[in-house]
Amino acid sequence: MAATIRITLKRSTIGRPPNQRATVRSLGLRRINHTVEQQDTPAVRGMVRTVQHLIDVEEMQASE
């Protein structure tokens, strides 16, 4: 099974550039303290890097 990461929105997107708002939405985050689990892929890692100042990322253990 592929590794996953848990992403939590910790800061608001109000006043942020449109590309950062769109990135947060594309990660599946809707409101502050909302948490989603995403597959750990290079595309998701790139999105995380774009908005790293707004989110918290937690590595999940790969279950077998």
N, CA, C, O and CB atoms as a CASP TS submission, in Angstrom:
PFRMAT TS
TARGET T0000
AUTHOR 0000-0000-0000
METHOD Language model
MODEL 1
PARENT N/A
ATOM      1  N   MET     1       0.841  -1.179   0.000  1.00  0.00           N
ATOM      2  CA  MET     1       0.000   0.000   0.000  1.00  0.00           C
ATOM      3  C   MET     1       0.889   1.246   0.000  1.00  0.00           C
ATOM      4  O   MET     1       1.932   1.277   0.652  1.00  0.00           O
ATOM      5  CB  MET     1      -0.958  -0.004   1.221  1.00  0.00           C
ATOM      6  N   ALA     2       0.468   2.253  -0.726  1.00  0.00           N
ATOM      7  CA  ALA     2       1.253   3.483  -0.827  1.00  0.00           C
ATOM      8  C   ALA     2       1.202   4.272   0.478  1.00  0.00           C
ATOM      9  O   ALA     2       0.228   4.192   1.226  1.00  0.00           O
ATOM     10  CB  ALA     2       0.745   4.349  -1.988  1.00  0.00           C
ATOM     11  N   ALA     3       2.247   5.023   0.739  1.00  0.00           N
ATOM     12  CA  ALA     3       2.299   5.853   1.938  1.00  0.00           C
ATOM     13  C   ALA     3       1.316   7.012   1.802  1.00  0.00           C
ATOM     14  O   ALA     3       1.007   7.459   0.698  1.00  0.00           O
ATOM     15  CB  ALA     3       3.736   6.381   2.181  1.00  0.00           C
ATOM     16  N   THR     4       0.836   7.485   2.940  1.00  0.00           N
ATOM     17  CA  THR     4      -0.071   8.631   2.935  1.00  0.00           C
ATOM     18  C   THR     4       0.469   9.698   3.870  1.00  0.00           C
ATOM     19  O   THR     4       1.291   9.431   4.747  1.00  0.00           O
ATOM     20  CB  THR     4      -1.506   8.213   3.352  1.00  0.00           C
ATOM     21  N   ILE     5      -0.016  10.915   3.659  1.00  0.00           N
ATOM     22  CA  ILE     5       0.308  12.021   4.554  1.00  0.00           C
ATOM     23  C   ILE     5      -0.994  12.658   5.013  1.00  0.00           C
ATOM     24  O   ILE     5      -1.966  12.720   4.260  1.00  0.00           O
ATOM     25  CB  ILE     5       1.231  13.071   3.855  1.00  0.00           C
ATOM     26  N   ARG     6      -1.006  13.126   6.243  1.00  0.00           N
ATOM     27  CA  ARG     6      -2.174  13.791   6.810  1.00  0.00           C
ATOM     28  C   ARG     6      -1.890  15.292   6.784  1.00  0.00           C
ATOM     29  O   ARG     6      -0.883  15.756   7.318  1.00  0.00           O
ATOM     30  CB  ARG     6      -2.484  13.282   8.277  1.00  0.00           C
ATOM     31  N   ILE     7      -2.792  16.036   6.159  1.00  0.00           N
ATOM     32  CA  ILE     7      -2.610  17.476   5.970  1.00  0.00           C
ATOM     33  C   ILE     7      -3.729  18.208   6.699  1.00  0.00           C
ATOM     34  O   ILE     7      -4.903  17.873   6.541  1.00  0.00           O
ATOM     35  CB  ILE     7      -2.594  17.852   4.452  1.00  0.00           C
ATOM     36  N   THR     8      -3.361  19.216   7.502  1.00  0.00           N
ATOM     37  CA  THR     8      -4.328  20.003   8.263  1.00  0.00           C
ATOM     38  C   THR     8      -4.127  21.473   7.946  1.00  0.00           C
ATOM     39  O   THR     8      -3.007  21.981   8.006  1.00  0.00           O
ATOM     40  CB  THR     8      -4.189  19.744   9.787  1.00  0.00           C
ATOM     41  N   LEU     9      -5.224  22.164   7.605  1.00  0.00           N
ATOM     42  CA  LEU     9      -5.166  23.600   7.346  1.00  0.00           C
ATOM     43  C   LEU     9      -5.128  24.325   8.683  1.00  0.00           C
ATOM     44  O   LEU     9      -6.048  24.186   9.488  1.00  0.00           O
ATOM     45  CB  LEU     9      -6.382  24.074   6.484  1.00  0.00           C
ATOM     46  N   LYS    10      -4.077  25.092   8.927  1.00  0.00           N
ATOM     47  CA  LYS    10      -3.899  25.774  10.203  1.00  0.00           C
ATOM     48  C   LYS    10      -4.069  27.284  10.111  1.00  0.00           C
ATOM     49  O   LYS    10      -4.301  27.938  11.127  1.00  0.00           O
ATOM     50  CB  LYS    10      -2.545  25.461  10.754  1.00  0.00           C
ATOM     51  N   ARG    11      -3.958  27.852   8.908  1.00  0.00           N
ATOM     52  CA  ARG    11      -4.099  29.296   8.749  1.00  0.00           C
ATOM     53  C   ARG    11      -5.081  29.580   7.629  1.00  0.00           C
ATOM     54  O   ARG    11      -5.250  28.766   6.722  1.00  0.00           O
ATOM     55  CB  ARG    11      -2.732  29.965   8.461  1.00  0.00           C
ATOM     56  N   SER    12      -5.721  30.719   7.690  1.00  0.00           N
ATOM     57  CA  SER    12      -6.741  31.098   6.722  1.00  0.00           C
ATOM     58  C   SER    12      -6.146  31.435   5.364  1.00  0.00           C
ATOM     59  O   SER    12      -4.987  31.840   5.261  1.00  0.00           O
ATOM     60  CB  SER    12      -7.534  32.273   7.238  1.00  0.00           C
ATOM     61  N   THR    13      -6.952  31.264   4.329  1.00  0.00           N
ATOM     62  CA  THR    13      -6.535  31.637   2.977  1.00  0.00           C
ATOM     63  C   THR    13      -6.978  33.059   2.628  1.00  0.00           C
ATOM     64  O   THR    13      -6.738  33.521   1.513  1.00  0.00           O
ATOM     65  CB  THR    13      -7.103  30.647   1.955  1.00  0.00           C
ATOM     66  N   ILE    14      -7.614  33.748   3.554  1.00  0.00           N
ATOM     67  CA  ILE    14      -8.038  35.125   3.314  1.00  0.00           C
ATOM     68  C   ILE    14      -6.805  35.989   3.085  1.00  0.00           C
ATOM     69  O   ILE    14      -5.866  35.958   3.880  1.00  0.00           O
ATOM     70  CB  ILE    14      -8.884  35.670   4.504  1.00  0.00           C
ATOM     71  N   GLY    15      -6.806  36.750   2.011  1.00  0.00           N
ATOM     72  CA  GLY    15      -5.703  37.645   1.694  1.00  0.00           C
ATOM     73  C   GLY    15      -4.543  36.957   0.996  1.00  0.00           C
ATOM     74  O   GLY    15      -3.514  37.585   0.747  1.00  0.00           O
ATOM     75  N   ARG    16      -4.687  35.688   0.677  1.00  0.00           N
ATOM     76  CA  ARG    16      -3.626  34.951  -0.011  1.00  0.00           C
ATOM     77  C   ARG    16      -3.829  35.039  -1.517  1.00  0.00           C
ATOM     78  O   ARG    16      -4.949  35.273  -1.970  1.00  0.00           O
ATOM     79  CB  ARG    16      -3.595  33.472   0.445  1.00  0.00           C
ATOM     80  N   PRO    17      -2.781  34.860  -2.294  1.00  0.00           N
ATOM     81  CA  PRO    17      -2.908  34.893  -3.762  1.00  0.00           C
ATOM     82  C   PRO    17      -3.831  33.774  -4.253  1.00  0.00           C
ATOM     83  O   PRO    17      -3.950  32.733  -3.607  1.00  0.00           O
ATOM     84  CB  PRO    17      -1.513  34.763  -4.431  1.00  0.00           C
ATOM     85  N   PRO    18      -4.480  33.995  -5.393  1.00  0.00           N
ATOM     86  CA  PRO    18      -5.410  32.990  -5.929  1.00  0.00           C
ATOM     87  C   PRO    18      -4.790  31.611  -6.137  1.00  0.00           C
ATOM     88  O   PRO    18      -5.471  30.601  -5.959  1.00  0.00           O
ATOM     89  CB  PRO    18      -5.964  33.471  -7.232  1.00  0.00           C
ATOM     90  N   ASN    19      -3.514  31.549  -6.510  1.00  0.00           N
ATOM     91  CA  ASN    19      -2.912  30.227  -6.720  1.00  0.00           C
ATOM     92  C   ASN    19      -2.791  29.449  -5.413  1.00  0.00           C
ATOM     93  O   ASN    19      -2.916  28.225  -5.417  1.00  0.00           O
ATOM     94  CB  ASN    19      -1.532  30.370  -7.367  1.00  0.00           C
ATOM     95  N   GLN    20      -2.553  30.131  -4.296  1.00  0.00           N
ATOM     96  CA  GLN    20      -2.473  29.449  -3.006  1.00  0.00           C
ATOM     97  C   GLN    20      -3.854  28.989  -2.560  1.00  0.00           C
ATOM     98  O   GLN    20      -3.994  27.893  -2.017  1.00  0.00           O
ATOM     99  CB  GLN    20      -1.849  30.369  -1.945  1.00  0.00           C
ATOM    100  N   ARG    21      -4.876  29.810  -2.781  1.00  0.00           N
ATOM    101  CA  ARG    21      -6.249  29.409  -2.450  1.00  0.00           C
ATOM    102  C   ARG    21      -6.649  28.172  -3.243  1.00  0.00           C
ATOM    103  O   ARG    21      -7.234  27.235  -2.699  1.00  0.00           O
ATOM    104  CB  ARG    21      -7.237  30.563  -2.731  1.00  0.00           C
ATOM    105  N   ALA    22      -6.329  28.177  -4.528  1.00  0.00           N
ATOM    106  CA  ALA    22      -6.669  27.047  -5.390  1.00  0.00           C
ATOM    107  C   ALA    22      -5.914  25.788  -4.959  1.00  0.00           C
ATOM    108  O   ALA    22      -6.463  24.688  -5.015  1.00  0.00           O
ATOM    109  CB  ALA    22      -6.354  27.380  -6.858  1.00  0.00           C
ATOM    110  N   THR    23      -4.684  25.942  -4.538  1.00  0.00           N
ATOM    111  CA  THR    23      -3.895  24.791  -4.097  1.00  0.00           C
ATOM    112  C   THR    23      -4.490  24.178  -2.835  1.00  0.00           C
ATOM    113  O   THR    23      -4.580  22.955  -2.723  1.00  0.00           O
ATOM    114  CB  THR    23      -2.437  25.202  -3.848  1.00  0.00           C
ATOM    115  N   VAL    24      -4.893  25.011  -1.890  1.00  0.00           N
ATOM    116  CA  VAL    24      -5.515  24.514  -0.658  1.00  0.00           C
ATOM    117  C   VAL    24      -6.793  23.758  -0.997  1.00  0.00           C
ATOM    118  O   VAL    24      -7.038  22.686  -0.442  1.00  0.00           O
ATOM    119  CB  VAL    24      -5.820  25.682   0.321  1.00  0.00           C
ATOM    120  N   ARG    25      -7.613  24.298  -1.900  1.00  0.00           N
ATOM    121  CA  ARG    25      -8.856  23.628  -2.288  1.00  0.00           C
ATOM    122  C   ARG    25      -8.574  22.307  -3.004  1.00  0.00           C
ATOM    123  O   ARG    25      -9.280  21.321  -2.794  1.00  0.00           O
ATOM    124  CB  ARG    25      -9.696  24.544  -3.190  1.00  0.00           C
ATOM    125  N   SER    26      -7.535  22.289  -3.852  1.00  0.00           N
ATOM    126  CA  SER    26      -7.233  21.069  -4.598  1.00  0.00           C
ATOM    127  C   SER    26      -6.691  19.965  -3.690  1.00  0.00           C
ATOM    128  O   SER    26      -6.780  18.783  -4.023  1.00  0.00           O
ATOM    129  CB  SER    26      -6.229  21.368  -5.704  1.00  0.00           C
ATOM    130  N   LEU    27      -6.134  20.348  -2.553  1.00  0.00           N
ATOM    131  CA  LEU    27      -5.715  19.357  -1.560  1.00  0.00           C
ATOM    132  C   LEU    27      -6.913  18.780  -0.805  1.00  0.00           C
ATOM    133  O   LEU    27      -6.781  17.780  -0.100  1.00  0.00           O
ATOM    134  CB  LEU    27      -4.726  19.984  -0.572  1.00  0.00           C
ATOM    135  N   GLY    28      -8.083  19.411  -0.952  1.00  0.00           N
ATOM    136  CA  GLY    28      -9.297  18.926  -0.300  1.00  0.00           C
ATOM    137  C   GLY    28      -9.598  19.611   1.013  1.00  0.00           C
ATOM    138  O   GLY    28     -10.475  19.171   1.756  1.00  0.00           O
ATOM    139  N   LEU    29      -8.879  20.687   1.311  1.00  0.00           N
ATOM    140  CA  LEU    29      -9.072  21.395   2.576  1.00  0.00           C
ATOM    141  C   LEU    29     -10.125  22.484   2.401  1.00  0.00           C
ATOM    142  O   LEU    29     -10.096  23.229   1.422  1.00  0.00           O
ATOM    143  CB  LEU    29      -7.738  22.003   3.077  1.00  0.00           C
ATOM    144  N   ARG    30     -11.050  22.574   3.348  1.00  0.00           N
ATOM    145  CA  ARG    30     -12.163  23.507   3.226  1.00  0.00           C
ATOM    146  C   ARG    30     -12.152  24.620   4.270  1.00  0.00           C
ATOM    147  O   ARG    30     -12.543  25.749   3.977  1.00  0.00           O
ATOM    148  CB  ARG    30     -13.448  22.759   3.320  1.00  0.00           C
ATOM    149  N   ARG    31     -11.710  24.310   5.477  1.00  0.00           N
ATOM    150  CA  ARG    31     -11.762  25.299   6.556  1.00  0.00           C
ATOM    151  C   ARG    31     -10.604  25.045   7.520  1.00  0.00           C
ATOM    152  O   ARG    31      -9.948  24.005   7.462  1.00  0.00           O
ATOM    153  CB  ARG    31     -13.133  25.242   7.307  1.00  0.00           C
ATOM    154  N   ILE    32     -10.368  26.001   8.396  1.00  0.00           N
ATOM    155  CA  ILE    32      -9.287  25.871   9.365  1.00  0.00           C
ATOM    156  C   ILE    32      -9.543  24.640  10.246  1.00  0.00           C
ATOM    157  O   ILE    32     -10.675  24.380  10.653  1.00  0.00           O
ATOM    158  CB  ILE    32      -9.163  27.163  10.233  1.00  0.00           C
ATOM    159  N   ASN    33      -8.496  23.905  10.526  1.00  0.00           N
ATOM    160  CA  ASN    33      -8.495  22.662  11.306  1.00  0.00           C
ATOM    161  C   ASN    33      -9.133  21.484  10.575  1.00  0.00           C
ATOM    162  O   ASN    33      -9.353  20.435  11.180  1.00  0.00           O
ATOM    163  CB  ASN    33      -9.214  22.881  12.605  1.00  0.00           C
ATOM    164  N   HIS    34      -9.432  21.636   9.297  1.00  0.00           N
ATOM    165  CA  HIS    34      -9.912  20.513   8.498  1.00  0.00           C
ATOM    166  C   HIS    34      -8.709  19.659   8.123  1.00  0.00           C
ATOM    167  O   HIS    34      -7.673  20.186   7.716  1.00  0.00           O
ATOM    168  CB  HIS    34     -10.684  21.001   7.221  1.00  0.00           C
ATOM    169  N   THR    35      -8.842  18.346   8.257  1.00  0.00           N
ATOM    170  CA  THR    35      -7.747  17.418   7.992  1.00  0.00           C
ATOM    171  C   THR    35      -8.146  16.439   6.907  1.00  0.00           C
ATOM    172  O   THR    35      -9.264  15.922   6.899  1.00  0.00           O
ATOM    173  CB  THR    35      -7.344  16.665   9.270  1.00  0.00           C
ATOM    174  N   VAL    36      -7.220  16.188   5.990  1.00  0.00           N
ATOM    175  CA  VAL    36      -7.428  15.194   4.937  1.00  0.00           C
ATOM    176  C   VAL    36      -6.205  14.305   4.860  1.00  0.00           C
ATOM    177  O   VAL    36      -5.115  14.682   5.290  1.00  0.00           O
ATOM    178  CB  VAL    36      -7.708  15.869   3.565  1.00  0.00           C
ATOM    179  N   GLU    37      -6.400  13.121   4.305  1.00  0.00           N
ATOM    180  CA  GLU    37      -5.275  12.220   4.045  1.00  0.00           C
ATOM    181  C   GLU    37      -5.127  12.108   2.538  1.00  0.00           C
ATOM    182  O   GLU    37      -6.100  11.861   1.825  1.00  0.00           O
ATOM    183  CB  GLU    37      -5.491  10.803   4.709  1.00  0.00           C
ATOM    184  N   GLN    38      -3.899  12.292   2.058  1.00  0.00           N
ATOM    185  CA  GLN    38      -3.595  12.228   0.633  1.00  0.00           C
ATOM    186  C   GLN    38      -2.477  11.209   0.413  1.00  0.00           C
ATOM    187  O   GLN    38      -1.673  10.945   1.307  1.00  0.00           O
ATOM    188  CB  GLN    38      -3.189  13.631   0.082  1.00  0.00           C
ATOM    189  N   GLN    39      -2.445  10.648  -0.787  1.00  0.00           N
ATOM    190  CA  GLN    39      -1.346   9.770  -1.163  1.00  0.00           C
ATOM    191  C   GLN    39      -0.063  10.593  -1.228  1.00  0.00           C
ATOM    192  O   GLN    39      -0.083  11.748  -1.651  1.00  0.00           O
ATOM    193  CB  GLN    39      -1.629   9.067  -2.525  1.00  0.00           C
ATOM    194  N   ASP    40       1.029  10.010  -0.816  1.00  0.00           N
ATOM    195  CA  ASP    40       2.321  10.698  -0.821  1.00  0.00           C
ATOM    196  C   ASP    40       2.952  10.564  -2.211  1.00  0.00           C
ATOM    197  O   ASP    40       3.745   9.659  -2.468  1.00  0.00           O
ATOM    198  CB  ASP    40       3.271  10.115   0.280  1.00  0.00           C
ATOM    199  N   THR    41       2.575  11.494  -3.104  1.00  0.00           N
ATOM    200  CA  THR    41       3.086  11.497  -4.474  1.00  0.00           C
ATOM    201  C   THR    41       3.854  12.794  -4.715  1.00  0.00           C
ATOM    202  O   THR    41       3.690  13.754  -3.962  1.00  0.00           O
ATOM    203  CB  THR    41       1.926  11.339  -5.507  1.00  0.00           C
ATOM    204  N   PRO    42       4.683  12.835  -5.747  1.00  0.00           N
ATOM    205  CA  PRO    42       5.406  14.074  -6.048  1.00  0.00           C
ATOM    206  C   PRO    42       4.474  15.261  -6.321  1.00  0.00           C
ATOM    207  O   PRO    42       4.800  16.395  -5.968  1.00  0.00           O
ATOM    208  CB  PRO    42       6.310  13.858  -7.245  1.00  0.00           C
ATOM    209  N   ALA    43       3.328  15.012  -6.939  1.00  0.00           N
ATOM    210  CA  ALA    43       2.381  16.097  -7.220  1.00  0.00           C
ATOM    211  C   ALA    43       1.829  16.689  -5.932  1.00  0.00           C
ATOM    212  O   ALA    43       1.752  17.909  -5.785  1.00  0.00           O
ATOM    213  CB  ALA    43       1.230  15.593  -8.100  1.00  0.00           C
ATOM    214  N   VAL    44       1.449  15.832  -5.008  1.00  0.00           N
ATOM    215  CA  VAL    44       0.916  16.301  -3.721  1.00  0.00           C
ATOM    216  C   VAL    44       2.017  16.996  -2.929  1.00  0.00           C
ATOM    217  O   VAL    44       1.762  18.015  -2.287  1.00  0.00           O
ATOM    218  CB  VAL    44       0.323  15.120  -2.902  1.00  0.00           C
ATOM    219  N   ARG    45       3.233  16.464  -2.963  1.00  0.00           N
ATOM    220  CA  ARG    45       4.351  17.105  -2.260  1.00  0.00           C
ATOM    221  C   ARG    45       4.613  18.505  -2.809  1.00  0.00           C
ATOM    222  O   ARG    45       4.948  19.410  -2.046  1.00  0.00           O
ATOM    223  CB  ARG    45       5.624  16.247  -2.379  1.00  0.00           C
ATOM    224  N   GLY    46       4.465  18.697  -4.121  1.00  0.00           N
ATOM    225  CA  GLY    46       4.628  20.021  -4.711  1.00  0.00           C
ATOM    226  C   GLY    46       3.570  20.990  -4.227  1.00  0.00           C
ATOM    227  O   GLY    46       3.870  22.151  -3.946  1.00  0.00           O
ATOM    228  N   MET    47       2.319  20.520  -4.125  1.00  0.00           N
ATOM    229  CA  MET    47       1.236  21.371  -3.618  1.00  0.00           C
ATOM    230  C   MET    47       1.481  21.716  -2.153  1.00  0.00           C
ATOM    231  O   MET    47       1.255  22.851  -1.735  1.00  0.00           O
ATOM    232  CB  MET    47      -0.137  20.671  -3.781  1.00  0.00           C
ATOM    233  N   VAL    48       1.943  20.741  -1.376  1.00  0.00           N
ATOM    234  CA  VAL    48       2.240  20.982   0.036  1.00  0.00           C
ATOM    235  C   VAL    48       3.326  22.041   0.172  1.00  0.00           C
ATOM    236  O   VAL    48       3.235  22.919   1.030  1.00  0.00           O
ATOM    237  CB  VAL    48       2.674  19.676   0.733  1.00  0.00           C
ATOM    238  N   ARG    49       4.350  21.962  -0.669  1.00  0.00           N
ATOM    239  CA  ARG    49       5.434  22.938  -0.612  1.00  0.00           C
ATOM    240  C   ARG    49       4.945  24.345  -0.953  1.00  0.00           C
ATOM    241  O   ARG    49       5.455  25.326  -0.412  1.00  0.00           O
ATOM    242  CB  ARG    49       6.556  22.533  -1.561  1.00  0.00           C
ATOM    243  N   THR    50       3.963  24.451  -1.846  1.00  0.00           N
ATOM    244  CA  THR    50       3.427  25.756  -2.240  1.00  0.00           C
ATOM    245  C   THR    50       2.741  26.459  -1.081  1.00  0.00           C
ATOM    246  O   THR    50       2.839  27.679  -0.954  1.00  0.00           O
ATOM    247  CB  THR    50       2.451  25.599  -3.393  1.00  0.00           C
ATOM    248  N   VAL    51       2.044  25.704  -0.229  1.00  0.00           N
ATOM    249  CA  VAL    51       1.279  26.308   0.868  1.00  0.00           C
ATOM    250  C   VAL    51       1.777  25.841   2.235  1.00  0.00           C
ATOM    251  O   VAL    51       0.996  25.758   3.183  1.00  0.00           O
ATOM    252  CB  VAL    51      -0.205  25.976   0.718  1.00  0.00           C
ATOM    253  N   GLN    52       3.052  25.541   2.340  1.00  0.00           N
ATOM    254  CA  GLN    52       3.594  24.996   3.585  1.00  0.00           C
ATOM    255  C   GLN    52       3.430  25.931   4.777  1.00  0.00           C
ATOM    256  O   GLN    52       3.426  25.474   5.919  1.00  0.00           O
ATOM    257  CB  GLN    52       5.046  24.676   3.405  1.00  0.00           C
ATOM    258  N   HIS    53       3.295  27.232   4.531  1.00  0.00           N
ATOM    259  CA  HIS    53       3.131  28.192   5.618  1.00  0.00           C
ATOM    260  C   HIS    53       1.697  28.229   6.150  1.00  0.00           C
ATOM    261  O   HIS    53       1.436  28.882   7.160  1.00  0.00           O
ATOM    262  CB  HIS    53       3.539  29.575   5.149  1.00  0.00           C
ATOM    263  N   LEU    54       0.768  27.542   5.487  1.00  0.00           N
ATOM    264  CA  LEU    54      -0.638  27.530   5.901  1.00  0.00           C
ATOM    265  C   LEU    54      -1.073  26.196   6.504  1.00  0.00           C
ATOM    266  O   LEU    54      -2.147  26.114   7.100  1.00  0.00           O
ATOM    267  CB  LEU    54      -1.519  27.855   4.720  1.00  0.00           C
ATOM    268  N   ILE    55      -0.268  25.164   6.360  1.00  0.00           N
ATOM    269  CA  ILE    55      -0.695  23.815   6.736  1.00  0.00           C
ATOM    270  C   ILE    55       0.305  23.128   7.661  1.00  0.00           C
ATOM    271  O   ILE    55       1.452  23.553   7.800  1.00  0.00           O
ATOM    272  CB  ILE    55      -0.901  22.972   5.493  1.00  0.00           C
ATOM    273  N   ASP    56      -0.170  22.048   8.291  1.00  0.00           N
ATOM    274  CA  ASP    56       0.683  21.119   9.026  1.00  0.00           C
ATOM    275  C   ASP    56       0.614  19.780   8.309  1.00  0.00           C
ATOM    276  O   ASP    56      -0.460  19.358   7.879  1.00  0.00           O
ATOM    277  CB  ASP    56       0.243  20.989  10.534  1.00  0.00           C
ATOM    278  N   VAL    57       1.758  19.107   8.178  1.00  0.00           N
ATOM    279  CA  VAL    57       1.825  17.830   7.485  1.00  0.00           C
ATOM    280  C   VAL    57       2.367  16.779   8.440  1.00  0.00           C
ATOM    281  O   VAL    57       3.357  16.999   9.137  1.00  0.00           O
ATOM    282  CB  VAL    57       2.706  17.930   6.213  1.00  0.00           C
ATOM    283  N   GLU    58       1.698  15.632   8.458  1.00  0.00           N
ATOM    284  CA  GLU    58       2.102  14.528   9.328  1.00  0.00           C
ATOM    285  C   GLU    58       2.274  13.278   8.458  1.00  0.00           C
ATOM    286  O   GLU    58       1.385  12.924   7.684  1.00  0.00           O
ATOM    287  CB  GLU    58       1.046  14.284  10.475  1.00  0.00           C
ATOM    288  N   GLU    59       3.413  12.625   8.594  1.00  0.00           N
ATOM    289  CA  GLU    59       3.671  11.382   7.857  1.00  0.00           C
ATOM    290  C   GLU    59       2.880  10.260   8.512  1.00  0.00           C
ATOM    291  O   GLU    59       2.873  10.122   9.736  1.00  0.00           O
ATOM    292  CB  GLU    59       5.202  11.042   7.826  1.00  0.00           C
ATOM    293  N   MET    60       2.215   9.462   7.689  1.00  0.00           N
ATOM    294  CA  MET    60       1.449   8.318   8.197  1.00  0.00           C
ATOM    295  C   MET    60       2.256   7.050   7.970  1.00  0.00           C
ATOM    296  O   MET    60       2.960   6.927   6.967  1.00  0.00           O
ATOM    297  CB  MET    60       0.050   8.217   7.505  1.00  0.00           C
ATOM    298  N   GLN    61       2.155   6.125   8.885  1.00  0.00           N
ATOM    299  CA  GLN    61       2.818   4.833   8.746  1.00  0.00           C
ATOM    300  C   GLN    61       2.096   4.020   7.688  1.00  0.00           C
ATOM    301  O   GLN    61       0.866   3.976   7.676  1.00  0.00           O
ATOM    302  CB  GLN    61       2.854   4.072  10.097  1.00  0.00           C
ATOM    303  N   ALA    62       2.829   3.385   6.812  1.00  0.00           N
ATOM    304  CA  ALA    62       2.236   2.522   5.793  1.00  0.00           C
ATOM    305  C   ALA    62       1.815   1.216   6.448  1.00  0.00           C
ATOM    306  O   ALA    62       2.647   0.481   6.979  1.00  0.00           O
ATOM    307  CB  ALA    62       3.231   2.263   4.622  1.00  0.00           C
ATOM    308  N   SER    63       0.519   0.934   6.407  1.00  0.00           N
ATOM    309  CA  SER    63       0.025  -0.312   7.003  1.00  0.00           C
ATOM    310  C   SER    63       0.083  -1.428   5.967  1.00  0.00           C
ATOM    311  O   SER    63      -0.120  -1.192   4.776  1.00  0.00           O
ATOM    312  CB  SER    63      -1.427  -0.138   7.538  1.00  0.00           C
ATOM    313  N   GLU    64       0.354  -2.617   6.418  1.00  0.00           N
ATOM    314  CA  GLU    64       0.526  -3.749   5.500  1.00  0.00           C
ATOM    315  C   GLU    64      -0.649  -4.682   5.571  1.00  0.00           C
ATOM    316  O   GLU    64      -0.680  -5.691   4.868  1.00  0.00           O
ATOM    317  CB  GLU    64       1.805  -4.510   5.808  1.00  0.00           C
TER
END
